[in-house]
Amino acid sequence: MSPRTEKPSAAPSPAQKKALQTATVDPKRLVVRTPDKIEMPVQAVRSSAAFSESDLGNYTLEYLKNDWYITD
């Protein structure tokens, strides 16, 4: 995966939004850049609904002030 993040082109459907409330992340699919910076591709999201990159996108997360945040 490239370090560039792909942002979603369309908002998730109501069913997808509901599925995200109980979704988990497959840690094996995360790309660790540094201990406090990871890339999370859409393929890492495990939920009862299917998602594509155009639904969610790929994100870079950083650990800042004791919590994880999506950053560019």
C-alpha positions in Angstrom: 0.0 0.0 0.0 1.3 3.5 -0.8 1.6 6.0 2.0 -1.0 8.2 0.3 -4.5 7.8 1.7 -7.5 7.2 -0.5 -10.6 9.0 0.7 -14.1 7.7 0.2 -15.9 9.0 -2.9 -19.4 8.1 -1.5 -20.9 8.0 2.0 -21.5 4.5 3.5 -25.1 3.3 3.2 -27.4 3.1 6.3 -26.7 -0.6 6.5 -23.0 -0.1 6.3 -23.1 2.6 9.0 -24.9 0.3 11.3 -22.4 -2.5 10.6 -19.5 -0.1 11.4 -20.8 0.2 15.0 -19.7 -3.4 15.7 -16.9 -3.6 13.2 -13.4 -4.8 14.2 -10.0 -4.4 12.6 -7.9 -7.3 11.5 -4.4 -6.4 12.9 -2.7 -8.6 10.4 -3.8 -6.3 7.6 -2.5 -3.1 9.2 0.7 -1.5 7.9 2.8 -0.2 10.8 5.0 2.7 9.6 6.2 3.7 13.1 5.0 2.6 16.6 2.6 5.6 16.6 1.6 5.7 12.9 -0.3 3.0 11.0 -2.1 2.6 7.7 -5.5 0.9 7.8 -6.7 -0.3 4.4 -10.4 -0.9 4.0 -9.5 -4.7 3.7 -8.7 -4.6 7.5 -12.2 -3.7 8.4 -14.2 -6.8 9.5 -17.9 -6.3 9.7 -21.3 -7.8 8.7 -21.4 -5.5 5.7 -19.1 -5.4 2.7 -17.0 -2.3 2.0 -14.9 -1.1 -0.9 -12.3 1.6 -1.0 -14.9 4.0 -2.6 -17.1 3.4 0.5 -14.5 3.9 3.3 -11.1 4.7 1.8 -7.8 3.9 3.3 -6.6 5.8 6.3 -3.4 6.7 8.2 -3.9 6.8 11.9 -1.6 8.4 14.4 -1.4 8.0 18.2 -1.7 11.5 19.6 -2.5 12.6 23.2 -3.3 9.0 24.3 -5.8 8.3 21.5 -5.8 7.2 17.8 -6.7 9.9 15.2 -7.1 9.7 11.4 -4.5 12.0 9.9 -3.4 12.8 6.3 
